[in-house]
Protein backbone atom coordinates (compact mmCIF):
# COMPACT_ATOMS: atom_id res chain seq x y z
CA UNK A 1 0.00 0.00 0.00
CA UNK A 2 1.43 3.38 -0.93
CA UNK A 3 1.43 6.49 1.21
CA UNK A 4 -1.57 8.16 -0.49
CA UNK A 5 -3.74 5.06 -0.16
CA UNK A 6 -2.77 4.76 3.48
CA UNK A 7 -3.61 8.43 4.09
CA UNK A 8 -6.99 7.91 2.36
CA UNK A 9 -7.64 4.92 4.61
CA UNK A 10 -6.67 6.93 7.70
CA UNK A 11 -8.99 9.77 6.67
CA UNK A 12 -11.91 7.37 6.89
CA UNK A 13 -11.02 6.10 10.37
CA UNK A 14 -11.94 7.65 13.69
CA UNK A 15 -9.17 8.24 16.25
CA UNK A 16 -10.46 5.27 18.25
CA UNK A 17 -10.30 3.00 15.20
CA UNK A 18 -6.75 4.16 14.46
CA UNK A 19 -5.77 3.41 18.05
CA UNK A 20 -7.29 -0.08 17.80
CA UNK A 21 -5.31 -0.83 14.62
CA UNK A 22 -1.91 0.34 15.89
CA UNK A 23 -0.78 -3.16 16.82
CA UNK A 24 -1.58 -4.52 13.34
CA UNK A 25 0.60 -2.03 11.43
CA UNK A 26 4.27 -2.51 10.70
CA UNK A 27 7.07 -0.04 11.40
CA UNK A 28 6.80 1.68 8.01
CA UNK A 29 3.05 2.17 8.39
CA UNK A 30 3.58 3.57 11.87
CA UNK A 31 6.07 6.10 10.48
CA UNK A 32 3.55 7.10 7.81
CA UNK A 33 0.91 7.34 10.53
CA UNK A 34 3.19 9.67 12.47
CA UNK A 35 3.57 11.87 9.35
CA UNK A 36 -0.20 11.79 8.84
CA UNK A 37 -0.91 12.84 12.43
CA UNK A 38 1.76 15.58 12.29
CA UNK A 39 0.21 16.94 9.11
CA UNK A 40 -3.25 16.78 10.62
CA UNK A 41 -2.05 18.62 13.72
CA UNK A 42 -0.33 21.29 11.60
CA UNK A 43 -3.53 21.72 9.58
CA UNK A 44 -5.57 22.07 12.78
CA UNK A 45 -3.13 24.69 14.06
CA UNK A 46 -3.23 26.61 10.78
CA UNK A 47 -7.04 26.48 10.85
CA UNK A 48 -6.90 27.88 14.37
CA UNK A 49 -4.61 30.70 13.21
CA UNK A 50 -6.94 31.48 10.29
CA UNK A 51 -9.92 31.48 12.65
CA UNK A 52 -8.14 33.84 15.06
CA UNK A 53 -7.13 36.15 12.19
CA UNK A 54 -10.69 36.15 10.89
CA UNK A 55 -12.03 37.01 14.34
CA UNK A 56 -9.49 39.82 14.64
CA UNK A 57 -10.47 41.14 11.21
CA UNK A 58 -14.15 41.15 12.14
CA UNK A 59 -13.36 42.93 15.40
CA UNK A 60 -11.34 45.54 13.53
CA UNK A 61 -14.19 45.98 11.06
CA UNK A 62 -16.66 46.52 13.91
CA UNK A 63 -14.36 49.10 15.52
CA UNK A 64 -13.96 50.84 12.16
CA UNK A 65 -17.73 50.96 11.65
CA UNK A 66 -18.22 52.45 15.12
CA UNK A 67 -15.49 55.01 14.42
CA UNK A 68 -17.12 55.84 11.09
CA UNK A 69 -20.48 56.35 12.80
CA UNK A 70 -18.92 58.63 15.42
CA UNK A 71 -17.09 60.60 12.72
CA UNK A 72 -20.35 61.04 10.79
CA UNK A 73 -22.09 62.31 13.92
CA UNK A 74 -19.19 64.72 14.54
CA UNK A 75 -19.44 66.04 10.97
CA UNK A 76 -23.20 66.55 11.33
CA UNK A 77 -22.64 68.49 14.58
CA UNK A 78 -19.87 70.57 12.97
CA UNK A 79 -22.03 71.40 9.93
CA UNK A 80 -24.91 72.34 12.24
CA UNK A 81 -22.59 74.60 14.25
CA UNK A 82 -21.33 76.18 11.03
CA UNK A 83 -24.86 76.84 9.84
CA UNK A 84 -25.73 78.36 13.22
CA UNK A 85 -22.65 80.61 13.00
CA UNK A 86 -23.56 81.71 9.47
CA UNK A 87 -27.12 82.41 10.58
CA UNK A 88 -25.81 84.47 13.51
CA UNK A 89 -23.55 86.44 11.19
CA UNK A 90 -26.40 87.12 8.76
CA UNK A 91 -28.69 88.25 11.61
CA UNK A 92 -25.93 90.48 12.99
CA UNK A 93 -25.34 92.05 9.55
CA UNK A 94 -29.05 92.62 9.05
CA UNK A 95 -29.23 94.18 12.52
CA UNK A 96 -26.41 96.55 11.64
CA UNK A 97 -28.25 97.74 8.56
CA UNK A 98 -31.26 98.90 10.56
N, C-alpha and C positions, 0 to 999 in steps of 0.2 A: 504494500500500500504506500503510495507516495504522500508527501507532506500535505498537498492540497486536499486530497481525499480524506486524510486523517483530520484535517481542520474542519472539513465539511461534516464529518461524523461527529466531531466534538461540538460543533455548533448546534447539533440536534439533541445533545444530551444535557440533562440538568446537572448542576454541581454534585448532587447526591449520586446520580448514575455514574459520573466520572469517578467519584471517590470509590464506588463499589467495583469499578473495573481496573483500578490501579494495579492490583496484584496480577492481572492477566496480561498486562503489557510488558514488552521487553524494554531493555535499557534505551534503545533508540527511540521507541515510541514515548518513553517517559521524558526524554530530552525534547522531543517535539512538543509534548504536552506542556513542558515548562516554557518553551517559546510561545506557545498558544496563550497560556495564562498570562505571561508577561505582556504580550501584545494586547490582550483583553484589558488588563489593568491599565496600560498606557492609554488605551482608547477611553476607558472610563474616566481617567484623570483629565484627558483633553476635553471630554464632554463636560466635565465639571468646570473646567476653566472657561469654556465657551459659555456655559450657563451663567457663571459669575460675571463674565464680560457683558453678556446680554442684559443681566439685571442691572449692572452699573450703567449701561447705556440708557436703559429705560428710566432709571433714577435721574440721570443727567438731563434727559429729555423733559421729565416732569419739572425739574428745577428751572430749566430754560423756559418752559411754558409759563410757570408762575412768574418768573422775572419779566417775561414779555407782557403778561397781563398787568403787572405793577407799573411797567414802563408806559404802557398805553394809558393807564389811569393818570399817571404823572403828566403825560402830554395833554390829556383832556383838561386837567386842572390848570396847567400852564397856559393853554389856549384860552380858557375861561378867564383867567387873571389878566391876560393880555387884552381880551375884549373889554373887560371891566375898566382897565386903565385907559383904553382908547375912548370908551364912552365917557369916562370922567374928564378926559382932555377935551372932548367935543363939547361937553356941558360947560366946562370952564371957559372955553373960547366963546361959546354963545353968550355966556353970562357977561363976559367982558365987552361984548358988542352992545349990550343994552345998558 
